[in-house]
Amino acid sequence: MDRPVIAALAEVLGGFVQLSKSRLETMALIVVGMIGARTVNLAHLASERGSDRAALASTYRRLQRFFQHVCLPQDWAAPVIAQLAGGAEGRTLVMDRTNWKIGGTAVNLLVLAIRTRHSQVPLMWTVLGHAGNSSCEERIGLMARYVALFGAGNVETLLADREFAGHAWLNWLNRNNIPFDIRVAVNRLIIRADGREVKLATQVTLPRKGRHCTGTLEGMDRPLHFSARLPRGNGAEWVIVATNRTGHDALKTYRKRWAIERLFRNTKTNGVNFEDTRLTDPAKLHLLTSLIALAVAWSVRAARTALGNAAPPRKAHGSLAMSYFRTGFTFIRNRLRADHPETLIEWTRLRSNPNSARVV
């Protein structure tokens, strides 16, 4: 791997996080290396510099020490990711989980992502210390971190699946004036305006009732608006979306949520193969996730450079020939191989943070 690229990226990162020069270069090596090698495996990253055997072993130990000794503030990377992703106003946020196992240990991440016009980027996350669904407290904690850093006023909507429909969580979103479009289970009960408790399904899935209704979920402080549709296909389940906005097409907006599934593929088999890691310690996983998020955000930003004013090419049936993420990801990899002088142009356009995070 070309040292000038690593040194230049380390200098840019130094404007956002205060680490020693050696640590910054190691961080840059990981970000650049995982794109070049398409993996987060440290042994493969160490070989990206093309050094001899002794230097390879030394680099590998250096990478290990980075994760052993570097401890940064929880959301140090979020301002960098937000700049790379763009769209400071009217953000569409998506909350979801991704999980897998390393041996007998469950890796479970609760992720808050930015949905951009063409792609999606992980912005903040919580490494859950357990398998299974997140709790209301964990969701509130993650969203509260976003509000503390960026404010609630720039959230156009928050999208989430049925797992994220607890009444305490939805009440918190209402109290903080955060618009949302969240899918709810078809068997939920609501209280109508006349005080009757009825099944939600009977209000929005029967032809004589229509596909929209208003009611209050059990435990909630105020009513919500519900919209329903039945997707095509045998055995399809009803999709019922709750929103706290009036005069809003919640179903149309909710369709954007599916993009986070592509994001998880971009961090795994379509991109840097997150599941190659052997790290299970929550602090180390959090640090690694932040570097993966930087790589994903860089790829999305690089797609704009690659395409310019041109529209992404499409196949005959209308789908993209290559996703926005893969367009930028491949573009960066080609520039790294060719030692292109503008490899880091997306980074040099960022505004550095005068209150950059300090190492703990």
C-alpha positions in Angstrom: 0.0 0.0 0.0 1.3 3.4 -1.0 2.6 5.2 2.1 1.9 8.8 0.8 -1.8 8.0 0.6 -1.8 6.7 4.2 0.2 9.7 5.4 -2.1 12.1 3.6 -5.3 10.5 5.0 -3.7 10.4 8.5 -3.2 14.2 8.3 -6.9 14.7 7.3 -8.1 12.5 10.2 -5.9 14.5 12.5 -8.4 17.3 12.1 -11.1 15.2 13.6 -9.4 13.1 16.3 -6.4 13.9 18.3 -4.1 10.8 18.2 -0.4 10.5 17.8 1.0 10.5 14.3 1.7 6.7 14.5 -1.9 6.0 15.6 -3.4 8.2 12.9 -1.3 6.4 10.3 -2.5 3.1 11.6 -6.1 4.3 11.5 -5.6 5.4 7.9 -4.0 2.1 7.0 -7.0 0.3 8.2 -9.5 2.5 6.3 -7.5 2.3 3.1 -6.5 -1.3 3.6 -10.1 -2.6 4.1 -11.1 -1.1 0.8 -8.1 -2.4 -1.1 -8.3 -5.9 0.4 -12.1 -6.0 0.7 -11.8 -7.4 4.3 -11.4 -6.3 7.9 -9.2 -9.2 8.7 -6.0 -7.8 10.3 -3.7 -10.3 8.7 -4.9 -9.3 5.2 -4.7 -5.6 6.1 -1.1 -5.9 7.2 -0.2 -7.3 3.8 -1.6 -4.3 2.0 1.7 -2.5 2.3 3.5 -5.1 0.4 6.3 -5.3 2.9 8.8 -8.2 3.6 8.0 -10.9 6.1 9.5 -9.2 9.1 7.8 -5.9 8.3 4.5 -7.8 7.7 4.6 -9.3 11.2 5.5 -5.9 12.7 2.5 -4.2 10.9 0.2 -7.0 12.1 1.2 -6.4 15.7 0.8 -2.7 15.2 -2.8 -3.2 14.1 -3.5 -5.4 17.0 -2.1 -2.8 19.4 -4.3 -0.2 17.8 -7.4 -2.0 18.9 -5.9 -3.0 22.3 -4.9 0.5 23.3 -7.0 3.2 21.4 -10.2 4.2 23.1 -12.0 7.1 21.5 -15.3 9.0 22.4 -18.3 7.1 21.4 -19.4 9.2 18.4 -16.1 10.7 17.3 -16.6 9.6 13.7 -20.2 10.8 13.3 -19.3 14.4 12.2 -16.9 13.0 9.6 -19.4 10.5 8.3 -22.2 13.1 8.2 -20.0 15.4 6.0 -19.1 12.6 3.6 -22.7 11.5 3.4 -24.0 15.1 2.8 -27.5 16.3 3.3 -27.3 18.3 6.6 -30.9 19.3 6.4 -34.0 17.1 6.0 -32.3 13.8 6.9 -34.0 10.5 6.5 -32.7 8.2 9.3 -33.2 4.4 9.4 -32.8 2.3 12.6 -32.2 -1.4 12.4 -30.1 -4.3 13.7 -27.5 -6.5 12.1 -26.1 -9.6 13.9 -24.0 -12.7 13.4 -22.0 -15.1 15.5 -18.2 -15.5 16.1 -18.0 -18.9 17.5 -20.5 -19.0 20.3 -20.4 -15.2 20.8 -23.3 -13.1 19.3 -22.3 -9.9 17.6 -25.4 -7.6 17.6 -25.3 -4.1 16.4 -28.1 -1.5 16.7 -27.5 0.9 13.8 -28.8 4.4 13.0 -28.1 5.2 9.3 -28.5 8.2 7.0 -30.6 7.4 3.9 -29.3 9.6 1.1 -30.8 10.1 -2.3 -28.7 7.2 -3.8 -27.4 5.2 -0.9 -27.2 4.8 2.8 -24.4 5.3 5.4 -24.1 4.1 9.0 -23.9 7.1 11.3 -24.1 5.9 14.9 -24.5 2.5 16.5 -24.6 0.6 19.7 -22.9 -2.7 20.2 -25.5 -4.7 22.1 -24.2 -6.9 24.9 -26.8 -9.6 24.2 -28.5 -11.5 21.3 -32.0 -10.7 20.2 -34.0 -7.5 20.0 -32.9 -4.1 21.4 -34.7 -2.6 24.3 -36.6 0.7 24.4 -33.8 2.1 26.6 -31.2 1.2 24.0 -33.1 2.7 21.1 -33.7 5.9 23.1 -30.1 6.0 24.1 -28.9 5.8 20.5 -31.4 8.4 19.3 -30.6 10.7 22.2 -26.9 10.7 21.1 -28.0 11.8 17.6 -30.1 14.6 19.0 -27.2 15.8 21.3 -24.8 16.0 18.4 -27.0 17.1 15.5 -30.3 18.2 17.0 -33.8 16.9 16.2 -34.7 19.8 13.9 -32.9 18.3 10.8 -34.7 14.9 11.0 -37.2 14.7 8.2 -38.3 11.2 9.3 -37.1 8.2 11.2 -37.8 4.8 9.6 -37.9 1.5 11.4 -39.4 -2.0 11.3 -41.9 -3.8 13.7 -39.2 -4.5 16.3 -39.0 -0.7 17.0 -42.6 0.0 17.9 -42.6 -0.1 21.7 -44.9 2.6 23.3 -42.2 4.0 25.6 -39.9 4.5 22.5 -42.7 6.1 20.4 -43.7 8.4 23.2 -40.0 9.6 23.5 -40.0 10.3 19.8 -43.2 12.3 20.1 -41.9 14.3 23.1 -38.8 15.2 21.2 -40.7 16.2 18.0 -39.0 13.6 15.9 -41.2 12.6 12.9 -41.3 8.9 12.2 -42.8 6.2 9.9 -42.5 2.9 11.7 -44.1 -0.4 10.9 -46.3 -2.0 13.5 -47.6 -5.5 13.9 -51.0 -6.3 12.5 -52.3 -7.7 15.8 -51.8 -4.5 17.8 -54.7 -3.0 19.7 -55.7 0.7 19.3 -58.1 3.0 21.1 -60.4 4.9 18.7 -61.6 8.4 19.2 -64.9 7.0 20.6 -63.0 5.2 23.4 -63.4 1.7 22.0 -60.4 -0.6 22.0 -60.3 -2.5 18.7 -57.8 -4.6 16.7 -55.8 -2.4 14.4 -56.2 -5.0 11.6 -60.0 -4.6 11.6 -59.6 -0.9 10.9 -57.2 -0.9 8.0 -57.4 -4.3 6.3 -61.1 -4.7 5.6 -62.4 -3.2 2.4 -65.4 -1.5 4.1 -63.0 0.3 6.5 -60.5 1.6 4.0 -56.7 1.5 4.4 -56.2 4.4 6.8 -57.2 5.1 10.4 -56.3 7.1 13.5 -56.0 5.7 17.0 -53.9 5.4 20.1 -51.7 2.4 20.8 -51.8 1.1 24.3 -49.5 3.1 26.6 -49.1 6.0 24.2 -49.8 9.7 25.1 -51.3 10.7 21.8 -52.9 9.1 18.7 -51.1 8.0 15.6 -52.1 7.7 12.0 -52.0 4.2 10.4 -51.8 3.2 6.7 -51.9 -0.3 5.3 -51.2 -2.2 2.1 -51.0 -5.8 1.1 -47.9 -6.6 -1.0 -48.3 -8.8 -4.0 -47.5 -12.5 -3.8 -49.0 -15.5 -2.1 -48.6 -15.5 1.6 -47.7 -11.8 1.8 -48.2 -10.1 5.1 -50.0 -6.8 5.6 -47.7 -3.8 6.0 -49.1 -1.3 8.5 -47.1 1.9 9.1 -47.6 4.3 12.0 -46.7 7.9 11.7 -47.0 11.0 13.9 -47.6 13.3 10.9 -50.9 14.3 9.3 -51.4 14.5 5.6 -48.3 12.3 4.9 -47.9 9.2 2.7 -46.3 7.0 5.4 -46.3 3.9 3.1 -44.4 5.7 0.4 -41.8 7.0 2.8 -41.5 3.6 4.6 -40.3 1.9 1.4 -37.0 3.7 1.8 -36.4 1.6 4.9 -35.4 -1.4 2.8 -32.3 0.4 1.8 -30.6 -0.5 5.1 -30.6 -4.1 4.1 -28.4 -3.1 1.2 -26.2 -1.1 3.6 -25.6 -4.2 5.7 -24.6 -6.1 2.6 -22.2 -3.3 1.7 -20.5 -3.7 5.0 -20.3 -7.4 4.6 -20.1 -9.5 1.3 -20.6 -6.6 -1.1 -17.9 -4.5 0.5 -15.4 -5.0 3.4 -16.7 -8.3 4.8 -17.3 -7.2 8.3 -18.0 -10.8 9.4 -14.3 -11.6 8.8 -13.4 -9.9 12.1 -12.5 -12.1 15.1 -13.1 -9.1 17.5 -15.8 -9.7 20.1 -15.0 -7.1 22.7 -17.7 -4.4 22.5 -15.2 -1.5 22.7 -13.0 -3.0 19.9 -16.1 -3.8 17.8 -17.3 -0.2 18.2 -13.9 1.2 17.0 -13.8 -1.2 14.1 -17.4 -0.2 13.1 -16.4 3.4 13.1 -13.6 2.7 10.6 -16.0 0.6 8.4 -18.5 3.5 8.5 -15.8 5.9 7.3 -15.0 3.5 4.4 -18.7 3.2 3.4 -19.2 7.0 3.6 -16.1 7.6 1.5 -17.3 5.1 -1.1 -20.7 6.8 -1.3 -19.0 10.2 -1.6 -16.6 8.9 -4.2 -19.5 7.8 -6.4 -20.3 11.4 -6.9 -16.8 12.1 -8.1 -16.9 9.1 -10.4 -20.2 9.9 -12.0 -20.0 13.7 -12.0 -23.2 15.1 -13.5 -24.0 11.8 -15.2 -26.8 9.6 -14.1 -25.8 6.1 -12.9 -26.1 3.6 -15.8 -29.1 1.3 -15.7 -30.0 -2.1 -17.1 -32.8 -2.6 -19.6 -35.3 -3.4 -16.8 -34.5 -0.1 -15.0 -32.3 -1.3 -12.1 -28.9 0.2 -11.6 -26.1 -1.6 -13.4 -24.0 -1.1 -10.3 -25.1 0.3 -7.0 -24.0 3.8 -5.9 -21.9 2.3 -3.2 -20.2 -0.2 -5.5 -19.5 2.5 -8.0 -17.6 4.6 -5.5 -16.0 1.5 -3.8 -14.6 0.3 -7.2 -13.6 3.8 -8.1 -11.5 4.2 -4.9 -9.9 0.8 -5.4 -8.8 1.6 -8.9 -7.4 4.9 -7.8 -5.4 3.2 -5.0 -3.9 0.8 -7.5 -3.0 3.5 -10.0 -1.6 5.8 -7.3 -3.9 8.5 -8.6 -2.9 12.0 -7.3 -6.6 12.8 -6.4 -7.3 9.6 -4.5 -8.2 11.5 -1.4 -10.0 14.4 -3.0 -13.3 13.6 -1.1 -11.4 13.9 2.2 -9.6 17.2 1.4 -13.0 18.9 0.9 -14.1 18.3 4.4 -14.2 20.9 7.2 -12.0 19.9 10.1 -13.5 19.9 13.6 -11.8 22.4 15.9 -13.1 20.4 18.9 -11.8 17.1 17.6 -12.2 14.1 19.8 -9.3 13.3 22.2 -8.0 9.9 22.8 -9.1 8.5 26.3 
